[in-house]
């Protein structure tokens, strides 16, 4: 009869001084390892040698004992014994256990031993299973990296309302915006929801931190500062450039402003075939994955001013307006190009901004805000503005425009002495 033990496999050292925590099976001269998670020597010593009595350590030891029980059961049932089949069965979800009301708690908890309660591993699994955009994947990775820097080796059970409030306080004091904190908390909530409601490996006894009475992610819409009308005109009319790169950057900004304030990535992937007669038909990249319904193109009227902008930035020998992509490009190519080119353009826009002494730094992102503000100043309705921006509903437009109302504060305060 073989022996099964929980061991820290020090044969290969991983990142952050971690090793594989594994079940080692010794069957005569035959030895095999089934990896459970990653762990440092210090963590292993606390949990399995000193056997600390905190709730997380006790539960983790119970889970690992359940793994050993599963190994013993599989070995007794698998005749003749086959190492490959044994490994497959060990990591396979045991549906019979999840449906058997008489099964003990440990067995139910170990249906997926490779998916531990270490938060970093849950994030890794979530990212691998979900069809996420490259930028979204990067943001999820940034979330877990940031959380781990705040408290290393986080487990699911460390995520409590108290932890979330402490993390928020520390980040706000260090200069983060509440919007940034909220974006990471939405990622965290998505991961917890997935492993509680879909791939159910988090115990039903876990106290969900975002439940009623716990931590609430606030609806926060940061105030945006926008260019005045005369400043927008200064940008359009400016000609005192130091080099062609600055002029090109300004021309890109003007095109985005005149083209319904679209995002740069939508210009980057724009094809000449999208210019259909007197209109440009644009489907925002952002809506392709965030919406399932109400996906419709933005219709941009091509007037004389927009034609001038297209002529200045267009590459007529390429199927793409900017000429930076090739047919059959991959998603990561688009993301990399978008990031790299935006950096260069924003750097040049910063120099233009200094020359013009603008009240708001000139960036690609401000073209959209400036477009929306120009429509609002021109007396266009909320619904009209939302339609031109490609918003899914009037509530989105309402929130967006509310963040552009800072200049009204001057009008309101004009009456004071």
N, C-alpha and C positions, 0 to 999 in steps of 0.2 A: 504494500500500500504506500503510495507516495506521501510526501509531507508538503504542506503549503504554508508559507510564511510571508508576512509583509516585510519588505526590505527596502532600503535605500540603495539603489543600484549605482555605485560610484564609478562604473567603468567609463561612462561618458559624461563629462561636465557640460552643462548647458548654460544659457545666459543667466545673469544675476546670481551666480554661485548655486544654481539649482541642479538637481539630479532627478532621474526617474524614480518615483515611488512605484514599486511593482510588487506583484505576487510572484514569489519564486517557487516553482514546483521542482522537487528533487525526487526522481523516480529511478532508484538504482544509480546507474552512471549517467542517466539522462537528466539534464537541467533545462528548464525553460522559464522565461520571464513574461508576464503580462503587465504592461505598463498601465498605471492608474492615473497618475498626474505628475506634476513637477513639484519639487520641494527642496528646501535648503537643509543642510545638516542640522542647523540650529532648530529649525521647525520640526524636523524629524525627532530630534532629541526631546523636545518639549512634549510632543504629542505621544510618542511611542515608548520612550525610555523613562522620562520623568512622569509621564502620564498625567499631565495637568488636568485640573478638574473643571475648567471653564466649559460652557455649554457647547461651543463650536468643536472643541477637541474631543469631547465625549461623543458627540454625534458622528464626527469623522471616524473615530475608532470603531464605533458600532457599524458604520457603513462598510469599513474595510473588513470587519469580521464577517459581514454578510457576503463579501466577495469570496472569502475563503470557503464559506458554506456552499456557495454556488459552485466553486471549483470541485469540492468533494462530491457534490451531487452529480455533476457532469461526468466526473471520472467513473463513478460507480455505474452510470447509465450507458456510457460509451464503450461498447464491446463489439469488436476489438478496439483498443485504444488507438487513436490517430491524432497526432499532435496538431496538424493543420485544422482538422475538423473541431478539435477541442478549443483551439484559439477562436475559431469562427463562432462557435456556440457561446463562448464566454463573453464576447463583445456584442453578441446579438441580443436585441430586445426580447425579453421573455414575456410574451403575451399571456401565457397561462398563469403566471404569477400575478399579473395585474388584474386578472379576472377572478382569481381564486380568493374568496373572502377569508379562508382559513389560513392563507399564507402569512408567515410572520412579517413584521414590519421591516426587518433587515433585508429580507429577500426582495420585497417590493422596491426598496430604495436602491438596490444595486443592479437594476435592469440594464443600466448603461454605465459601467465602471469607468470608462474613459472620460466621462463628462462629470468632473468633480465639481465641488462647490466653490472652487477657486474662481473668483470673478473673471480673472484674465483668461482662463480656459473657456469659460462660458461665452465670452466675447469672441474668442477665436472660432469657436464652433458656430456661433450665430452668423458671423461674417461669411464663413465658408458655405453655410446652408442657404442663406438668403441671396436673392439676385439683386445685389446693390450696385449702384453706379460707383465708379472708381472714386469719385470725390466723396461719396457717402461712406465708402469703406474706410477711406483715409480719416474721415471725421470720427468714426467709431473707434479706430485705433488710437486716435488722439485722446478720446474720452477715457479709455481704460489706462492709457499711459499717465494721464493727468491724475486720475484717481489713485493709481498705484504709487505715484510720487508723494501724494498726500498721506497715504497709509499703505506701505508695502504688504504684499501677500493678502490682499483683501479676499474675504469669502463673502458669499451671498448674505450670510447672517450678520456681517459687519454693517450692511447697508440698512441703517435705521433712520428715523426722522432726525434724531440727534446728530448722527454722522452727517446727514445731508445739510443740516443747518450750520454745522461747524465748517464744512467744506465751503459752503456759500459765503460765510462770513470771512474766511481766510482769503478767498479769491477776490471778493469785492474790495477788501482792504489792500490787496496787492495791485489793484488797478483794473481788474476784469470788469466788464459790464454785466448787468444782470441778464441781458439777452444771451451772452456767451455761456454763462452758467446754466441757464435754462436749456440751451441747445444740447449741452452734454447730459443734462438730467433727462431729457427726452430720449436720448440714445439709451441711457441706463434703464429707463422704464420699459422701452421696447424689448430689451434683452430679458429683463425679469418677466415680463408678460409672456414672452415666447416660451420660456422654460417652465412657466407655471401653467399655461393654458394650452399650449400646443405640444411641445416636446416635454412632457411632464416629469422632469427629474428633480424639481425643487419640491421639497416636502410640503404637503397641504397645511402643515402646522406653521409654516413660515409666516411671520407677521409682515405683510406687504407694506413697505414704507410709504407708498403713494395712495394708500386707502384713505377713506374718509376719516378725518381726525388725525391723520399723519401729516406728511410733508406735501404741500400743494405747489405745483409748478405754476408760477404766476403768469398771467397774460400781460406781457410787457412789450410795449411798442416804443423803441427809442426815438427820441426827437431828432429829426433831420434838419440840418441847416442847408439852405438852398441859395443859389445865386440869384441876385436881383436881375430884372430884365435888362438893365443897361450893362450889367456885367456879362450876361449871355451875349449881347451884341458886341461887346469888346472882344470876346473870345472869337466870335465869327469873323470880325473885321481885322483881327491882329495879323501883322505881316513882318514884324521885326524879329525873325527867328535867327538863332545862331547857326542852325544847320537844317538839313532836309528831314532829319529824324523828328525834330520838334514840330515842323510843319505837318508831317504825316500824322503824328500823334494828335495834333489839333484837328486835322481833317477827319480822323476816325471819330473823335468825340462829337464833332458837328454832325456827322452822318448818323450816329446813334441817336443824337438828340432829335434830328429831323425824321428819323425812321421809327417814330412812335416810342422812342426810348427803349429799344430792344437791348438785351444784354449782349456783351461782346461775343460770347460763344455762339450766339445765333447769327451774328455777322460772319464769324469765322467759318461756319459751315454753310453759309448761304450760297446757293447756286444761281447762275444767271437765268436758269429756266424758271426760277421763282418769280422773276419779273414778267408778269403776264399782262401785256398791254399797258394800261394806266395804273396798274396796281402791283404791289409786291405781296406775295402770300407767304406768311411766316408762321410756322408752328414752333412755339417756344420749347426749347429742350427741357426746361424745368418742368413743364406740364406733362411731358411724355411718360414720366414715371410717377409723378405725384397725383395724377388724376386718372380715373378709370372711365369717367363719364364727362360730358360737356367739353370734350377736346375739340377745339375749332381753331382755325388759323387766324392770326391777326392780319387784317387787310390794311395795307399802308398805301395811301394815294400817292402816286409819283408826280409831284409837281415840279416846277422849274428849278426850285432850290434844291430838291432832293436829287434831281438829275445832275446838277453841278457837283454835288457831293460824290455821287457814284462815279462820275468821270474822273474825279481827283484820286480816288482810292482804288478803283477797279483794275483788275488784271484781265484783259480781254482774251488772252491766249489760254487761260485756265477755265475749267468748268465751274470753278468756285470764284466768287467775286473778289476775294482778297488774294487768291492764288496760293494759299499756304497749305492746302490739303490736296490729296490725290484720291481718285476714285478707289473705293474699297478700303478706306482708312479704318483703323481700329479705334475702339473707344479710348484706349489709353493714349493713343497718338493725339486724339482730339484734346484730351485733358491736359496732356503735357504741353502741347502747342498753346492752348488757351492760357495756361499758367505762365509760360515763358514770355509770350508776346505781350500779355497784359502788364507784366512787370516792366518791360522795356518802355511800353507806351506810357504807363503811369509815371515812370521816372522822368520822361520828357515833358509830360503834362505838368509835372511839379515845377519845372523850370519856367514854363509858360505862365503858370499861376503866379510865380514870384515877379515876373516881368510886369504883369498886369495888376499886381497888388490886390488880388481878389479877396473878398471877405470869407470865401469858402474854398479850400484847396480843390484844384481841378483834378478830378479822377474820372476814369471811365464810368464808374458807378453813378456819378452825379449827373450824367447825361439823362438818365431815366427820371431822376428826381426833378431835374430842370424842365423836362418835357411835361411831366404831370403838373408842375407848378404853373407853367405857361398856360396850359389849358384852363386851370382853375382861375388864374388871374384874368383870363379871357372870358370868364363867365360860363364855361361849359358845365353841363350837369354832371353829377357824380356817376350816373349810369353811362353817359357818353365817354367820360374819362376811363371808366373801368373797361368798357368795350375796346377802346383804343390800346389800353395797356395789356389786354388779354387776361384780365382777372376772371376768376371762376364765378364770383358773385359780388353783389354790392357791399357785403360785409367786409370783404377783403379790401375793396376800394376805400371804404369808409375808414378802416384802420390805417391804410396807406396815406390817405390825404390828411388824416388827423396828425400824423407825424410831420407834416409839411407846413403846419400852421404857425410856426414860431414867429414869423414876421407880423402876425396879427397882434402879438403882445405889445408891439410899439404903438399900434393904433389904439389899443385899449388904454394904454398908459399915457396917451397924449393929453388927457384931461387933468393930470396931476400937476401941481405947481413945483 
